[in-house]
Amino acid sequence: MIKPRGNFDSPVPPSDNQMKNFVMEDVLLTQSKNGRDEFVVKAARVNSGIHDDVLELAEIEAQLVDSEGRSTLLTGGEAFYHNGQQIFTIIDNVWLQTSDGREMKTEALRYLTKFRKIKTAEDVWLDDDEVQVTGGNLFYDLNNGRFRVGGGVKVDLY
């Protein structure tokens, strides 16, 4: 007589805590509105286990897409996405390049995804073909493309 071996009982379902904790590698996250991608993030690693409602991301490259399809590129060594607050915090060698070629560097910034605004209280460096600006803080509105720099601002015109 042939008889199966092993345990055929249903497995024990994972606990709520196990369901919330994960680590993934080579991840692509997308936030869309009205069927159009607005925020696309590539990360070498995503970890959900650091805190409820927060994702930790490593080695990120993000595209912030405006209503006309132009992309602002944002990179950094580490990031945290606070889902409930819809805030993306990037630290460690943060670099931003707008669709018109402006570059910005800082050590940390926050992207308020709901409002499409970037802000930092860290020292910043901005550069394009005509001007170089350094300062102690920055506010960037992706809706209209305007930068505001404060805190000991220095401007060099080319």
C-alpha positions as protocol buffer text, in pm:
chain_id: "A"
residue {
  index: 1
  type: MET
  ca { x: 0 y: 0 z: 0 }
}
residue {
  index: 2
  type: ILE
  ca { x: 131 y: 345 z: -90 }
}
residue {
  index: 3
  type: LYS
  ca { x: 88 y: 600 z: 184 }
}
residue {
  index: 4
  type: PRO
  ca { x: 207 y: 966 z: 190 }
}
residue {
  index: 5
  type: ARG
  ca { x: 460 y: 1061 z: 450 }
}
residue {
  index: 6
  type: GLY
  ca { x: 487 y: 1390 z: 634 }
}
residue {
  index: 7
  type: ASN
  ca { x: 258 y: 1635 z: 803 }
}
residue {
  index: 8
  type: PHE
  ca { x: -35 y: 1754 z: 594 }
}
residue {
  index: 9
  type: ASP
  ca { x: -186 y: 1979 z: 858 }
}
residue {
  index: 10
  type: SER
  ca { x: -235 y: 2342 z: 759 }
}
residue {
  index: 11
  type: PRO
  ca { x: 66 y: 2555 z: 843 }
}
residue {
  index: 12
  type: VAL
  ca { x: 36 y: 2800 z: 1130 }
}
residue {
  index: 13
  type: PRO
  ca { x: -37 y: 3145 z: 983 }
}
residue {
  index: 14
  type: PRO
  ca { x: 230 y: 3408 z: 1044 }
}
residue {
  index: 15
  type: SER
  ca { x: 176 y: 3653 z: 1328 }
}
residue {
  index: 16
  type: ASP
  ca { x: 81 y: 4014 z: 1258 }
}
residue {
  index: 17
  type: ASN
  ca { x: 436 y: 4117 z: 1346 }
}
residue {
  index: 18
  type: GLN
  ca { x: 585 y: 3869 z: 1097 }
}
residue {
  index: 19
  type: MET
  ca { x: 352 y: 3998 z: 824 }
}
residue {
  index: 20
  type: LYS
  ca { x: 475 y: 4355 z: 872 }
}
residue {
  index: 21
  type: ASN
  ca { x: 849 y: 4285 z: 871 }
}
residue {
  index: 22
  type: PHE
  ca { x: 1034 y: 4222 z: 548 }
}
residue {
  index: 23
  type: VAL
  ca { x: 1361 y: 4295 z: 371 }
}
residue {
  index: 24
  type: MET
  ca { x: 1374 y: 4314 z: -8 }
}
residue {
  index: 25
  type: GLU
  ca { x: 1663 y: 4379 z: -245 }
}
residue {
  index: 26
  type: ASP
  ca { x: 1667 y: 4559 z: -583 }
}
residue {
  index: 27
  type: VAL
  ca { x: 1326 y: 4719 z: -532 }
}
residue {
  index: 28
  type: LEU
  ca { x: 1125 y: 4957 z: -750 }
}
residue {
  index: 29
  type: LEU
  ca { x: 851 y: 5157 z: -572 }
}
residue {
  index: 30
  type: THR
  ca { x: 605 y: 5374 z: -763 }
}
residue {
  index: 31
  type: GLN
  ca { x: 353 y: 5632 z: -646 }
}
residue {
  index: 32
  type: SER
  ca { x: 93 y: 5723 z: -907 }
}
residue {
  index: 33
  type: LYS
  ca { x: -188 y: 5976 z: -926 }
}
residue {
  index: 34
  type: ASN
  ca { x: -468 y: 5960 z: -1184 }
}
residue {
  index: 35
  type: GLY
  ca { x: -285 y: 5679 z: -1365 }
}
residue {
  index: 36
  type: ARG
  ca { x: 40 y: 5877 z: -1401 }
}
residue {
  index: 37
  type: ASP
  ca { x: 364 y: 5799 z: -1216 }
}
residue {
  index: 38
  type: GLU
  ca { x: 468 y: 6092 z: -995 }
}
residue {
  index: 39
  type: PHE
  ca { x: 733 y: 5934 z: -775 }
}
residue {
  index: 40
  type: VAL
  ca { x: 948 y: 5637 z: -877 }
}
residue {
  index: 41
  type: VAL
  ca { x: 1216 y: 5504 z: -639 }
}
residue {
  index: 42
  type: LYS
  ca { x: 1481 y: 5242 z: -705 }
}
residue {
  index: 43
  type: ALA
  ca { x: 1650 y: 5107 z: -393 }
}
residue {
  index: 44
  type: ALA
  ca { x: 1921 y: 4848 z: -340 }
}
residue {
  index: 45
  type: ARG
  ca { x: 1738 y: 4736 z: -24 }
}
residue {
  index: 46
  type: VAL
  ca { x: 1411 y: 4807 z: 158 }
}
residue {
  index: 47
  type: ASN
  ca { x: 1355 y: 4713 z: 523 }
}
residue {
  index: 48
  type: SER
  ca { x: 1018 y: 4745 z: 694 }
}
residue {
  index: 49
  type: GLY
  ca { x: 1121 y: 4630 z: 1040 }
}
residue {
  index: 50
  type: ILE
  ca { x: 1265 y: 4949 z: 1189 }
}
residue {
  index: 51
  type: HIS
  ca { x: 938 y: 5110 z: 1297 }
}
residue {
  index: 52
  type: ASP
  ca { x: 566 y: 5084 z: 1221 }
}
residue {
  index: 53
  type: ASP
  ca { x: 468 y: 5289 z: 916 }
}
residue {
  index: 54
  type: VAL
  ca { x: 833 y: 5353 z: 813 }
}
residue {
  index: 55
  type: LEU
  ca { x: 1037 y: 5194 z: 534 }
}
residue {
  index: 56
  type: GLU
  ca { x: 1416 y: 5216 z: 541 }
}
residue {
  index: 57
  type: LEU
  ca { x: 1578 y: 5225 z: 196 }
}
residue {
  index: 58
  type: ALA
  ca { x: 1944 y: 5198 z: 98 }
}
residue {
  index: 59
  type: GLU
  ca { x: 2120 y: 5341 z: -209 }
}
residue {
  index: 60
  type: ILE
  ca { x: 1823 y: 5519 z: -360 }
}
residue {
  index: 61
  type: GLU
  ca { x: 1761 y: 5680 z: -695 }
}
residue {
  index: 62
  type: ALA
  ca { x: 1427 y: 5858 z: -728 }
}
residue {
  index: 63
  type: GLN
  ca { x: 1248 y: 6032 z: -1012 }
}
residue {
  index: 64
  type: LEU
  ca { x: 1001 y: 6306 z: -922 }
}
residue {
  index: 65
  type: VAL
  ca { x: 785 y: 6355 z: -1232 }
}
residue {
  index: 66
  type: ASP
  ca { x: 597 y: 6682 z: -1287 }
}
residue {
  index: 67
  type: SER
  ca { x: 260 y: 6725 z: -1459 }
}
residue {
  index: 68
  type: GLU
  ca { x: 431 y: 6769 z: -1797 }
}
residue {
  index: 69
  type: GLY
  ca { x: 635 y: 6448 z: -1768 }
}
residue {
  index: 70
  type: ARG
  ca { x: 970 y: 6614 z: -1681 }
}
residue {
  index: 71
  type: SER
  ca { x: 1179 y: 6434 z: -1420 }
}
residue {
  index: 72
  type: THR
  ca { x: 1380 y: 6564 z: -1129 }
}
residue {
  index: 73
  type: LEU
  ca { x: 1642 y: 6305 z: -1028 }
}
residue {
  index: 74
  type: LEU
  ca { x: 1722 y: 6254 z: -660 }
}
residue {
  index: 75
  type: THR
  ca { x: 1989 y: 6020 z: -518 }
}
residue {
  index: 76
  type: GLY
  ca { x: 2121 y: 5941 z: -172 }
}
residue {
  index: 77
  type: GLY
  ca { x: 2282 y: 5673 z: 40 }
}
residue {
  index: 78
  type: GLU
  ca { x: 1993 y: 5611 z: 277 }
}
residue {
  index: 79
  type: ALA
  ca { x: 1626 y: 5709 z: 298 }
}
residue {
  index: 80
  type: PHE
  ca { x: 1320 y: 5668 z: 516 }
}
residue {
  index: 81
  type: TYR
  ca { x: 963 y: 5679 z: 391 }
}
residue {
  index: 82
  type: HIS
  ca { x: 707 y: 5772 z: 657 }
}
residue {
  index: 83
  type: ASN
  ca { x: 391 y: 5635 z: 498 }
}
residue {
  index: 84
  type: GLY
  ca { x: 133 y: 5800 z: 726 }
}
residue {
  index: 85
  type: GLN
  ca { x: 296 y: 6143 z: 692 }
}
residue {
  index: 86
  type: GLN
  ca { x: 390 y: 6090 z: 326 }
}
residue {
  index: 87
  type: ILE
  ca { x: 743 y: 6220 z: 392 }
}
residue {
  index: 88
  type: PHE
  ca { x: 1050 y: 6081 z: 219 }
}
residue {
  index: 89
  type: THR
  ca { x: 1369 y: 6168 z: 414 }
}
residue {
  index: 90
  type: ILE
  ca { x: 1701 y: 6119 z: 234 }
}
residue {
  index: 91
  type: ILE
  ca { x: 2042 y: 6134 z: 400 }
}
residue {
  index: 92
  type: ASP
  ca { x: 2405 y: 6074 z: 307 }
}
residue {
  index: 93
  type: ASN
  ca { x: 2540 y: 6245 z: -8 }
}
residue {
  index: 94
  type: VAL
  ca { x: 2210 y: 6374 z: -137 }
}
residue {
  index: 95
  type: TRP
  ca { x: 2217 y: 6494 z: -497 }
}
residue {
  index: 96
  type: LEU
  ca { x: 1931 y: 6643 z: -698 }
}
residue {
  index: 97
  type: GLN
  ca { x: 1917 y: 6735 z: -1067 }
}
residue {
  index: 98
  type: THR
  ca { x: 1617 y: 6921 z: -1208 }
}
residue {
  index: 99
  type: SER
  ca { x: 1481 y: 6860 z: -1556 }
}
residue {
  index: 100
  type: ASP
  ca { x: 1646 y: 7185 z: -1674 }
}
residue {
  index: 101
  type: GLY
  ca { x: 1993 y: 7081 z: -1553 }
}
residue {
  index: 102
  type: ARG
  ca { x: 2025 y: 7255 z: -1216 }
}
residue {
  index: 103
  type: GLU
  ca { x: 2213 y: 7055 z: -955 }
}
residue {
  index: 104
  type: MET
  ca { x: 2183 y: 7062 z: -577 }
}
residue {
  index: 105
  type: LYS
  ca { x: 2389 y: 6884 z: -311 }
}
residue {
  index: 106
  type: THR
  ca { x: 2327 y: 6851 z: 62 }
}
residue {
  index: 107
  type: GLU
  ca { x: 2362 y: 6594 z: 340 }
}
residue {
  index: 108
  type: ALA
  ca { x: 1989 y: 6552 z: 415 }
}
residue {
  index: 109
  type: LEU
  ca { x: 1651 y: 6662 z: 284 }
}
residue {
  index: 110
  type: ARG
  ca { x: 1283 y: 6585 z: 305 }
}
residue {
  index: 111
  type: TYR
  ca { x: 1046 y: 6541 z: 14 }
}
residue {
  index: 112
  type: LEU
  ca { x: 684 y: 6606 z: 113 }
}
residue {
  index: 113
  type: THR
  ca { x: 518 y: 6377 z: -143 }
}
residue {
  index: 114
  type: LYS
  ca { x: 164 y: 6503 z: -82 }
}
residue {
  index: 115
  type: PHE
  ca { x: 261 y: 6866 z: -148 }
}
residue {
  index: 116
  type: ARG
  ca { x: 549 y: 6798 z: -396 }
}
residue {
  index: 117
  type: LYS
  ca { x: 791 y: 7015 z: -200 }
}
residue {
  index: 118
  type: ILE
  ca { x: 1153 y: 6958 z: -93 }
}
residue {
  index: 119
  type: LYS
  ca { x: 1312 y: 7118 z: 209 }
}
residue {
  index: 120
  type: THR
  ca { x: 1632 y: 7096 z: 408 }
}
residue {
  index: 121
  type: ALA
  ca { x: 1786 y: 7276 z: 705 }
}
residue {
  index: 122
  type: GLU
  ca { x: 2132 y: 7149 z: 602 }
}
residue {
  index: 123
  type: ASP
  ca { x: 2396 y: 7340 z: 407 }
}
residue {
  index: 124
  type: VAL
  ca { x: 2320 y: 7334 z: 35 }
}
residue {
  index: 125
  type: TRP
  ca { x: 2509 y: 7390 z: -289 }
}
residue {
  index: 126
  type: LEU
  ca { x: 2323 y: 7479 z: -609 }
}
residue {
  index: 127
  type: ASP
  ca { x: 2472 y: 7513 z: -955 }
}
residue {
  index: 128
  type: ASP
  ca { x: 2369 y: 7569 z: -1315 }
}
residue {
  index: 129
  type: ASP
  ca { x: 2533 y: 7724 z: -1622 }
}
residue {
  index: 130
  type: GLU
  ca { x: 2491 y: 8081 z: -1494 }
}
residue {
  index: 131
  type: VAL
  ca { x: 2511 y: 8082 z: -1114 }
}
residue {
  index: 132
  type: GLN
  ca { x: 2644 y: 7893 z: -813 }
}
residue {
  index: 133
  type: VAL
  ca { x: 2463 y: 7938 z: -481 }
}
residue {
  index: 134
  type: THR
  ca { x: 2550 y: 7810 z: -133 }
}
residue {
  index: 135
  type: GLY
  ca { x: 2339 y: 7851 z: 176 }
}
residue {
  index: 136
  type: GLY
  ca { x: 2226 y: 7708 z: 507 }
}
residue {
  index: 137
  type: ASN
  ca { x: 1880 y: 7582 z: 404 }
}
residue {
  index: 138
  type: LEU
  ca { x: 1661 y: 7530 z: 101 }
}
residue {
  index: 139
  type: PHE
  ca { x: 1298 y: 7503 z: -3 }
}
residue {
  index: 140
  type: TYR
  ca { x: 1210 y: 7376 z: -354 }
}
residue {
  index: 141
  type: ASP
  ca { x: 856 y: 7368 z: -491 }
}
residue {
  index: 142
  type: LEU
  ca { x: 826 y: 7108 z: -766 }
}
residue {
  index: 143
  type: ASN
  ca { x: 486 y: 7247 z: -863 }
}
residue {
  index: 144
  type: ASN
  ca { x: 635 y: 7571 z: -997 }
}
residue {
  index: 145
  type: GLY
  ca { x: 1012 y: 7499 z: -1006 }
}
residue {
  index: 146
  type: ARG
  ca { x: 1105 y: 7776 z: -761 }
}
residue {
  index: 147
  type: PHE
  ca { x: 1400 y: 7749 z: -522 }
}
residue {
  index: 148
  type: ARG
  ca { x: 1435 y: 7950 z: -201 }
}
residue {
  index: 149
  type: VAL
  ca { x: 1776 y: 7944 z: -29 }
}
residue {
  index: 150
  type: GLY
  ca { x: 1849 y: 8102 z: 311 }
}
residue {
  index: 151
  type: GLY
  ca { x: 2102 y: 8104 z: 593 }
}
residue {
  index: 152
  type: GLY
  ca { x: 2423 y: 8281 z: 492 }
}
residue {
  index: 153
  type: VAL
  ca { x: 2363 y: 8275 z: 118 }
}
residue {
  index: 154
  type: LYS
  ca { x: 2659 y: 8323 z: -117 }
}
residue {
  index: 155
  type: VAL
  ca { x: 2604 y: 8374 z: -492 }
}
residue {
  index: 156
  type: ASP
  ca { x: 2870 y: 8349 z: -765 }
}
residue {
  index: 157
  type: LEU
  ca { x: 2765 y: 8454 z: -1116 }
}
residue {
  index: 158
  type: TYR
  ca { x: 2950 y: 8305 z: -1414 }
}
